[in-house]
Amino acid sequence: MARVRVSLSPLLFVRSNVSPPQTLPSITSRKLTVSASFMSRNSAIETEAASLRTGGWKPMCLYFTQGKCTKMNDASHLEQFSHNYVMDSQLNAFKLNNLKPQDLEYLLVLDLEGKVEIIEFPVVMIGTRTMEFIDSFHRFVRPTAMSEEKARQYIEGKYGKLGVDRVWHDTAVPFKNVLVEFETWLTKHQLWEKETGGSLHQAAFVTCGNWDLKTKVFQQCKTSRIKIPSYFMEWINIKDIYLNFYKRRATGMMTMMRELGIPMRGSHHLGIDDTRNITRVLQRLLADGASLQVTARRSISDPNNVNFLFKNRIV
């Protein structure tokens, strides 16, 4: 099957409120494979892109982001929800003159949700050479260490107010299952191999703070009774990059977006939306000439020990 690189460089990512999606169905892999089903969606995708260019933003279908949308032929559903990762008109205006060569070829933006256990695992992958969007991985995660009733209350409190609790209940799977799917996704992009293990190939995770990979994944692996995967041992804290490049402190995503004049898209604290918005901040840093380096590394011999590699960092 012929393969093409789908360039949606500097993009805007959108979000989904309620109603059915999957994981970027047929546009997975470093050189995205265009399948017949993907081609059949072109007209809907082109319509959505045109709509966004004229200011008609709409939330992303969250079943689609997980590869589970069954309503691609439903006109009313397509009218209500986006099924396309489209360009942000503001990011389109970024100049690439200051874009610097990076040691890493790919960046995986990760922003987990869940205080007790992880309940959402979203990743957005971009290339550093052109800042282009490459792929996305998104799964809702079902807690395994709490009762069904407690989990139900937890999800209603977290996602009910966003109107996406139904999608969560329809699609969530245990953390172990998510990691199996995620490792398949990493392997498909040639970023990691289970047989050899080790860190990511020419790629690194980007997080907004150290909590996601220093604390939460570590805790969740203990709860799930699994060894922390080797690819989670190092990451880039975008707050530290922001501090050292712009010479000003930013306490979180919203502060960075406000200071850079990037409008918020979607719902804050919906993981997939936050991940896309953090990606837009990351693209701006790249466009302005920032160099991306690993800022934290966990000790392989003593996983409780994390070394922070920047002298000037957000504590």
LINHU-V950353 format. One record per residue. RES is the residue in one letter. PHI is phi in degrees with one decimal (NA if undefined). PSI is psi in whole degrees, 0 to 359 (* if undefined). BURIAL is + if it has 24 or more other ideal C-beta (glycine too) atoms within 12 Angstrom, else -. Layout:
res=(RES:RES)
phi=(PHI:PHI)
psi=(PSI:PSI)
burial=(BURIAL:BURIAL)
This chain:
res=(M:A:R:V:R:V:S:L:S:P:L:L:F:V:R:S:N:V:S:P:P:Q:T:L:P:S:I:T:S:R:K:L:T:V:S:A:S:F:M:S:R:N:S:A:I:E:T:E:A:A:S:L:R:T:G:G:W:K:P:M:C:L:Y:F:T:Q:G:K:C:T:K:M:N:D:A:S:H:L:E:Q:F:S:H:N:Y:V:M:D:S:Q:L:N:A:F:K:L:N:N:L:K:P:Q:D:L:E:Y:L:L:V:L:D:L:E:G:K:V:E:I:I:E:F:P:V:V:M:I:G:T:R:T:M:E:F:I:D:S:F:H:R:F:V:R:P:T:A:M:S:E:E:K:A:R:Q:Y:I:E:G:K:Y:G:K:L:G:V:D:R:V:W:H:D:T:A:V:P:F:K:N:V:L:V:E:F:E:T:W:L:T:K:H:Q:L:W:E:K:E:T:G:G:S:L:H:Q:A:A:F:V:T:C:G:N:W:D:L:K:T:K:V:F:Q:Q:C:K:T:S:R:I:K:I:P:S:Y:F:M:E:W:I:N:I:K:D:I:Y:L:N:F:Y:K:R:R:A:T:G:M:M:T:M:M:R:E:L:G:I:P:M:R:G:S:H:H:L:G:I:D:D:T:R:N:I:T:R:V:L:Q:R:L:L:A:D:G:A:S:L:Q:V:T:A:R:R:S:I:S:D:P:N:N:V:N:F:L:F:K:N:R:I:V)
phi=(NA:-65.5:-121.8:-133.9:-91.2:-91.6:-97.3:-119.6:-55.1:-6.0:-113.0:-116.3:-106.4:-116.2:-130.3:-120.8:-88.3:-144.1:90.0:-69.3:-127.8:-150.9:-104.8:28.1:-35.3:-104.8:-115.8:-113.2:106.4:-51.4:-106.4:-57.5:-83.1:-96.6:-94.3:-61.3:-64.8:-65.9:-63.0:-69.4:-95.2:-53.3:-62.1:-65.0:-65.3:-63.1:-63.2:-64.8:-63.1:-63.7:-62.2:-67.9:-62.7:-98.9:93.1:-90.5:-67.0:-144.2:-68.0:-76.2:-70.2:-78.3:-74.9:-62.3:-63.0:-106.3:75.4:-129.1:-77.3:-110.9:-118.2:-68.2:-106.5:-94.8:-59.3:-67.4:-66.9:-65.1:-70.0:-85.3:-125.0:-83.4:-130.7:-147.7:-92.2:-108.6:-76.0:-86.7:-58.8:-68.6:-66.8:-60.2:-80.1:-63.5:-88.2:-97.6:-59.5:-93.0:-61.9:-102.2:-62.5:-115.8:-68.5:-99.5:-94.0:-134.9:-125.7:-113.2:-79.6:-129.1:-142.8:-75.6:-125.5:128.1:-82.9:-85.4:-129.5:-65.3:-120.5:-151.0:-131.1:-110.0:-135.9:-121.0:-109.3:-128.5:-94.5:-84.7:-72.9:-126.9:67.6:-71.8:-71.5:-111.7:-166.3:-141.7:-125.4:-144.6:-141.2:-85.5:-115.6:-92.9:-61.7:-118.9:-101.9:-123.9:-67.1:-59.4:-66.0:-65.0:-63.3:-61.1:-63.5:-60.0:-70.4:-62.8:-68.3:-84.8:-106.4:-58.3:-69.1:-93.5:76.6:-119.9:-64.2:-63.2:-61.7:-59.0:-62.2:-73.0:-122.3:-64.1:-131.7:-59.4:-56.9:-57.6:-64.6:-60.9:-64.3:-60.8:-66.1:-66.0:-67.2:-63.7:-63.3:-60.8:-64.4:-60.4:-89.9:58.3:-96.0:-166.3:-128.9:-60.4:-64.6:-96.6:66.1:78.0:-82.9:-67.7:-88.2:52.9:-152.7:-152.3:-74.9:-121.4:-125.1:-100.0:109.8:-96.6:-56.4:-56.3:-103.0:-75.9:-109.4:-70.5:-61.8:-59.3:-64.4:-65.3:-63.9:-65.8:-61.7:-83.5:58.7:-132.0:-75.5:-64.0:-60.3:-64.2:-76.3:-94.8:-83.3:-147.3:-161.1:-112.1:-89.4:-61.9:-64.0:-69.6:-63.6:-59.8:-60.5:-76.5:-86.0:-89.4:61.7:-149.3:-85.2:-134.4:-77.8:-172.1:-58.3:-63.2:-64.4:-62.0:-63.3:-64.2:-67.0:-93.1:71.2:-100.0:-70.6:-70.5:-121.4:85.3:-112.1:-64.5:79.3:-93.9:-53.7:-66.6:-70.4:-62.4:-62.2:-67.4:-68.5:-63.8:-60.3:-66.6:-65.7:-61.6:-62.2:-65.7:-60.4:-62.6:-63.2:-80.6:106.4:-71.5:-100.3:-96.3:-131.9:-60.0:-107.6:-147.9:-142.1:-85.0:-70.6:-70.7:-75.2:-135.6:-57.9:-74.1:-100.0:-117.7:-98.4:-96.9:-94.2:-102.3:-68.4:-92.5:-147.9:-83.6:-92.0)
psi=(135:145:142:155:120:111:115:38:178:113:170:138:141:176:167:137:295:170:155:123:192:209:86:78:278:17:62:148:152:315:101:127:125:110:172:320:324:316:326:345:0:315:318:318:316:321:317:319:317:321:318:321:334:15:7:62:143:156:151:141:120:346:322:318:340:9:27:20:129:12:32:346:8:108:319:324:316:330:326:324:146:147:36:138:103:168:141:125:326:316:332:332:349:137:144:7:326:359:124:152:141:152:332:145:332:148:133:103:127:131:97:156:144:113:322:300:160:129:354:135:92:139:136:131:127:159:147:341:322:359:15:146:134:310:173:144:129:127:140:143:131:122:147:349:5:159:160:318:317:320:319:313:320:313:320:320:326:309:344:318:341:352:22:13:326:317:318:310:327:332:344:139:159:155:320:316:321:316:323:314:320:321:326:318:315:316:320:326:6:35:343:149:128:323:322:336:215:192:178:151:117:34:162:151:146:125:160:81:174:350:316:310:337:317:304:312:320:313:317:323:323:316:320:358:48:158:141:127:147:335:351:12:347:156:170:122:110:335:321:321:315:313:313:334:310:351:37:150:143:125:342:185:315:321:315:315:318:315:330:358:31:118:145:137:132:206:127:135:8:117:316:326:316:321:318:320:322:323:321:323:318:317:323:318:315:315:327:351:15:148:130:121:152:132:344:144:129:140:130:322:330:86:343:344:123:128:127:125:350:135:313:111:161:122:*)
burial=(-:-:-:-:-:+:-:+:+:+:+:+:+:+:+:+:+:+:+:+:+:+:+:+:+:+:+:+:+:+:-:+:+:+:-:-:-:+:-:-:+:-:-:+:+:-:-:+:+:-:-:+:-:-:-:-:+:+:+:+:+:+:+:+:+:+:+:+:+:-:+:+:-:-:-:-:+:+:-:-:+:+:+:+:+:+:+:+:-:+:+:-:-:+:-:-:-:-:+:-:-:+:-:+:+:+:+:+:+:+:+:+:+:+:-:-:+:+:+:+:+:+:+:+:+:+:+:+:-:+:+:+:+:+:+:+:+:+:+:+:+:+:+:+:-:-:-:-:-:-:+:-:-:+:+:-:-:+:+:-:-:+:-:+:+:-:+:+:-:+:+:+:+:+:+:+:-:+:+:-:+:+:+:-:+:+:-:+:+:-:+:+:-:-:-:-:-:-:+:+:-:-:+:+:+:+:+:+:+:+:+:+:+:+:+:+:+:+:+:+:+:-:-:+:-:-:-:+:+:+:+:+:+:+:+:+:+:+:+:+:+:+:+:+:+:-:-:-:-:+:-:+:+:-:+:+:+:-:-:+:-:+:-:+:+:+:+:+:+:+:+:+:+:+:+:+:+:+:+:+:+:+:+:+:+:+:+:+:-:+:-:+:+:+:+:+:+:+:-:-:-:-:-:-:-:+:-:-:-:+:-:-:+:+:-)
